Amino acid sequence: MSRRTAIYDQRHGVAWYWLVHPGSVSVYLLINLAYDQPAVFGPEYKISLLAFPDLVIPVAVIFRDLPPLEPNA
């Protein structure tokens, strides 16, 4: 995420966001008007949204139907 996007999100009160990477999810939380270091969850974890704590998502499910990544050329 760009610095400009982070500043915009902070000003508008975006409380958290997820960045989905191949094989992991990084969760950023807005704390004291700045985003904290992300919590990074691999496929062995289950995560939930702050707004919906009863909705638990296994990270592995996010990637289940994706084709395998090709190595960098």
N, C-alpha and C positions, 0 to 999 in steps of 0.2 A: 504494500500500500504506500502511496506517495505521502510525503509530509503534508502537502496541500490538502489531500483527502482527509488525513488524520485531523488536521486543524479544523476543517469544516465539520467533521463528525463530532469533535469535541464541543464546538460551539453550539451545535444543535442537539446535544444531549444523547447521542447514540451511546447507550450504556454498555454494549458489548457487541462484538462481531466475531465471526468465525472465518478463518482462512483455511480452505481445504487444499492440501498439497497431496501429491501422490503418496498414499500410504499413511497420512497423518492429518490431524486437524489442530490448528492453533487457535486458541480462544483468548481474545483480548478483552479486558475489562476496563471501563473508565473509572478511575479512582482519583479523587481530588483534581478533577479537570485534566487528567492526563491518562493515557493508556499505559497500564502496567505491563511488565514483561509477560509474554503469552504463556499460558499453560498449553503444553503440547501433548496430544493424545495419539498413540499409535493404534493399530488395529485390534490390539488385545483389550482396549478400554471400552467402557460405555460412558456416554456423556449425555447431559440434559441441558435444556434451555433454562435460564433463570426464571423466565416468565411462566414456564410450564415444567415444573420440577418432576411431575409424574410421567412426563414423556421422556423415556430413556432410549437413546439411540446407540446401538453397538457401532463403533467406528468401522469395523470390518464390513458392515452392511452397506455403508456409503460407497465402498469400492468393489462390491461383490460382482457387479455385472460389467465392469470396465475391462477393456482388453488390456493385456500386459503392456507395460511401457517398453518402448524400443530404446536400446542403448544409444547414447549420443554418438553422432557420427564423427 
